[in-house]
Amino acid sequence: MDIRRLELLRELADRGSVTAVAQATHRTASAVSQQLKILEREAGVPLTERVGRGIQLTSAGRALARTATEVATAIERAEALWEDFRSQPRGEVTLVIFPTGGQMLLPGLLSTVDGMPGLTLHAGDLDATVTDIADLTADFDVVVADSPDLMPSWAERGLTIVPLMREPLDIALPEGHPLGLKRTLSPADLVDETWIGVPPGLPFDGILRGIESANGTPARVVQRFTDNGIVESLVAAGHGIAILPRYTTRDRENGLITRPLTQVRASRLISVLMRPDRAERPSVRAVVTALRDEAARFERAHAG
């Protein structure tokens, strides 16, 4: 079978439609469909099936797509081995990261990569409208995500996962709030409070669900935002309390204070997600190693 056709099948598994594959691979949709039909003839079994106005992979198609991932990973591993013999890591690496992760890790990471001749890192921040951050591994070499824990769906997709650090999340209060007299806060302390939340499904919202469960009553959420800067401003202005990350929240600088939460696990795991073949590239490995070192350095500097 032609490796390039196998790669198209893999892209279809990741992206979900022929149109998306065509856009990503700079082909026409008809050209993609034609190549998939040739691959299907070579395989001798149906690889796709019609569903509504689109198509989806059959069980045989999904199995062959997994094989395509294994082939691509083996090729990248072989090229990486040769590259290690031939030269230092070089080339371009693309990275996308959520905003507060970028605040913590990008300054040091970029300084490290600047000292690697021949290696260029193109970094960008995460679009808040992305519903599944793992989808971005199709378009970026390195995806830095935050989550309560490692997500089962990441392993099910065959992604390479590298945990970087675990960051505590605290309760943010306006300065002068009566609860600021306490060193720590329990769910019972928060039962009558008004909240500035995040959209449902985001990591911080899961902690609020835990507080609700512990109290046996729903939280009163008056506003929801993805931008932590907006949340900080609203908390400081007295419009509610919130859950915010410990290391990047500008407490006391802008009229708010933070307190640790007890009885409910309040933290987020920060991890790197990659396609397994891209994880084998020397340039990508170098960036991920630098990320791990920077995360460890940042955690040591700010913990405690």
C-alpha positions in Angstrom: 0.0 0.0 0.0 1.1 3.5 -0.7 2.2 5.3 2.4 0.8 8.6 1.2 -2.7 7.1 0.8 -2.4 5.5 4.3 -1.6 9.0 5.6 -4.8 10.4 4.0 -6.8 7.7 5.8 -5.2 8.6 9.0 -6.0 12.3 8.4 -9.7 11.3 7.8 -9.7 9.4 11.1 -8.4 12.6 12.9 -10.3 15.3 11.0 -13.6 13.5 10.4 -14.4 14.7 6.8 -13.0 14.6 3.3 -13.3 18.4 3.1 -11.2 18.9 6.2 -8.5 16.4 4.9 -8.4 18.2 1.6 -7.9 21.6 3.2 -5.2 20.3 5.5 -3.3 18.5 2.7 -3.8 21.2 0.1 -5.7 18.9 -2.3 -9.2 19.0 -3.7 -11.9 16.9 -2.0 -12.3 14.9 -5.2 -8.6 14.1 -5.3 -8.8 12.9 -1.7 -11.8 10.7 -2.4 -10.1 9.2 -5.4 -7.0 8.3 -3.4 -9.1 6.7 -0.7 -11.0 4.6 -3.3 -7.7 3.4 -4.7 -6.6 2.5 -1.1 -9.9 0.7 -0.6 -9.3 -1.4 -3.7 -5.8 -2.2 -2.5 -7.1 -3.3 0.9 -9.9 -5.4 -0.6 -12.4 -4.4 2.1 -14.6 -1.3 2.6 -12.7 1.4 4.5 -15.4 4.0 4.6 -19.2 4.1 4.7 -21.8 6.8 4.0 -23.4 8.4 7.0 -25.9 11.2 6.1 -24.1 13.6 3.8 -20.7 12.5 4.9 -18.6 9.4 5.4 -17.0 7.7 8.4 -14.5 4.9 8.7 -15.5 1.3 9.0 -13.9 -0.9 11.7 -11.4 -2.0 9.0 -10.8 1.6 8.1 -10.1 2.5 11.7 -7.7 -0.5 12.1 -5.8 0.5 8.9 -5.7 4.2 10.2 -4.0 3.0 13.3 -1.6 1.1 11.2 -0.9 4.3 9.3 0.0 6.0 12.6 2.4 3.1 13.4 4.0 3.4 10.0 4.4 7.2 10.3 5.9 6.8 13.8 8.4 4.2 12.6 9.5 6.4 9.8 9.9 9.4 12.1 11.8 7.3 14.6 14.2 6.1 11.9 14.7 9.6 10.6 15.2 10.9 14.2 17.9 8.2 14.8 19.7 9.3 11.6 19.3 12.9 12.5 20.9 12.3 15.9 23.9 10.8 14.1 24.1 13.6 11.5 23.4 16.8 13.3 21.9 18.7 16.2 18.1 19.1 16.2 17.1 21.7 13.6 14.1 22.9 11.7 10.8 24.5 12.7 8.4 23.4 15.5 4.9 24.6 15.9 3.4 24.9 19.4 0.0 26.0 20.8 -0.6 26.7 24.5 -3.4 28.0 26.7 -2.9 31.6 27.8 -1.9 31.2 31.5 0.3 28.3 30.5 2.0 30.6 28.1 2.5 33.2 30.8 4.3 30.6 32.9 6.3 28.6 30.4 6.9 30.6 27.2 9.4 33.2 28.4 11.9 30.7 29.6 11.1 28.2 26.8 11.8 30.8 24.1 15.0 31.8 25.8 16.2 28.2 25.8 15.2 27.6 22.2 16.9 30.8 21.1 20.1 29.2 22.3 19.6 26.2 19.9 21.2 27.0 16.5 19.1 25.9 13.6 15.9 25.4 15.6 12.9 27.7 15.3 9.8 27.6 17.5 6.6 29.1 16.3 4.3 29.5 19.3 0.7 30.6 19.5 -2.0 30.8 22.1 -5.1 28.6 22.3 -8.4 29.8 20.7 -11.0 29.8 23.4 -13.6 28.4 21.0 -11.7 25.0 20.7 -14.0 22.3 22.1 -11.4 19.5 22.1 -7.8 20.6 22.5 -6.6 17.2 21.3 -7.9 18.0 17.8 -5.1 20.6 17.6 -2.5 17.8 17.4 -3.4 17.4 13.7 -2.2 21.0 13.0 0.5 21.6 15.7 3.6 19.6 16.6 3.3 20.4 20.3 0.0 21.1 22.1 0.1 22.2 25.8 -3.2 21.5 27.5 -4.6 21.8 31.0 -7.1 19.3 32.5 -8.1 17.9 35.9 -6.1 14.7 35.1 -5.0 12.7 32.1 -8.0 12.3 29.8 -8.8 8.7 28.7 -9.7 10.0 25.2 -6.1 11.2 24.6 -4.8 7.6 25.0 -7.7 6.3 23.0 -6.6 8.6 20.1 -3.1 7.2 20.4 -1.5 10.5 21.3 1.8 10.8 23.1 1.3 12.5 26.4 4.0 14.2 28.5 2.9 15.5 31.9 4.7 18.8 32.8 3.4 20.0 36.1 0.4 20.2 38.5 -0.7 23.7 39.5 -2.9 24.4 42.5 -6.1 26.4 42.0 -7.3 28.8 44.7 -10.4 30.7 45.7 -10.1 34.4 44.7 -11.9 37.0 46.8 -12.0 40.8 46.7 -9.8 42.4 49.3 -11.7 43.1 52.5 -14.0 40.1 52.0 -14.8 38.5 55.4 -13.6 35.1 54.2 -10.2 36.7 53.7 -9.7 36.3 57.5 -9.4 32.5 57.1 -6.2 30.9 55.9 -8.0 28.1 54.0 -11.6 27.8 52.8 -13.9 24.8 52.8 -16.9 24.2 50.6 -19.1 25.0 53.6 -17.5 28.5 53.8 -18.6 29.2 50.2 -22.2 28.0 50.3 -23.8 31.4 50.1 -21.4 33.1 47.8 -21.9 34.6 44.3 -19.6 33.2 41.7 -17.8 34.3 38.5 -17.4 31.1 36.7 -16.0 29.6 33.4 -18.0 28.0 30.6 -19.3 24.5 31.6 -16.9 21.7 30.8 -13.7 23.7 31.3 -11.3 22.4 34.1 -12.2 25.1 36.7 -15.9 24.3 36.3 -15.3 20.8 37.5 -14.0 22.1 40.8 -17.1 24.2 41.2 -19.1 21.1 40.6 -17.2 19.5 43.4 -18.0 22.3 45.8 -21.7 22.0 44.8 -21.6 18.3 45.5 -19.9 18.8 48.9 -22.5 21.4 49.9 -25.5 19.6 48.4 -26.7 22.9 46.8 -26.1 24.6 43.5 -23.6 27.5 43.3 -25.0 30.9 42.2 -23.0 31.7 39.1 -23.8 35.2 37.7 -21.2 35.4 34.9 -18.9 33.0 33.0 -15.7 33.9 31.2 -12.8 32.1 29.7 -10.3 35.0 30.2 -8.8 34.9 33.7 -8.0 38.6 33.4 -11.7 39.5 33.1 -12.5 37.2 36.0 -9.8 38.9 38.2 -11.2 42.3 37.4 -14.8 41.3 38.3 -13.7 39.6 41.5 -11.6 42.7 42.5 -14.7 44.9 41.8 -16.8 42.8 44.2 -19.1 41.1 41.7 -18.4 37.6 43.0 -15.7 35.1 43.9 -13.9 32.7 41.6 -11.5 29.8 41.1 -8.2 30.9 39.7 -4.7 29.4 39.1 -2.2 30.0 41.9 0.9 30.9 39.9 -0.4 33.5 37.5 -3.2 35.2 39.4 -2.2 38.8 40.2 -3.5 38.8 43.8 -3.0 41.9 45.9 -1.7 43.8 42.8 -5.3 44.4 41.5 -7.5 44.3 44.6 -8.0 40.6 45.2 -6.7 37.9 47.5 -6.5 34.1 47.2 -7.0 31.3 49.6 -6.4 27.5 49.2 -9.5 25.3 49.0 -9.8 22.2 51.3 -11.9 19.0 51.0 -12.1 19.3 47.2 -9.2 18.5 45.0 -8.3 21.8 43.4 -5.6 21.6 40.9 -4.9 21.2 37.1 -2.5 19.0 35.3 -0.5 20.7 32.5 0.5 18.3 29.8 2.0 18.1 26.3 0.0 16.3 23.6 1.5 15.1 20.3 1.0 12.8 17.5 3.4 9.9 18.1 5.3 10.3 14.9 5.9 14.0 15.5 7.1 13.1 19.0 10.0 11.2 17.5 11.4 14.2 15.6 14.7 15.5 17.2 13.5 19.1 17.0 10.2 18.3 18.7 12.0 16.2 21.4 14.3 19.1 22.1 11.4 21.5 22.5 9.5 19.1 24.8 12.7 18.5 26.9 13.0 22.3 27.3 9.4 22.6 28.3 9.8 19.9 31.0 12.9 21.7 32.3 11.1 25.1 32.3 8.0 23.7 34.0 10.2 22.1 36.8 12.1 25.4 37.2 8.9 27.5 37.4 7.3 25.1 39.8 10.3 25.2 42.1 10.4 29.0 42.0 6.7 29.5 42.8 5.7 26.5 45.0 5.5 26.8 48.7 
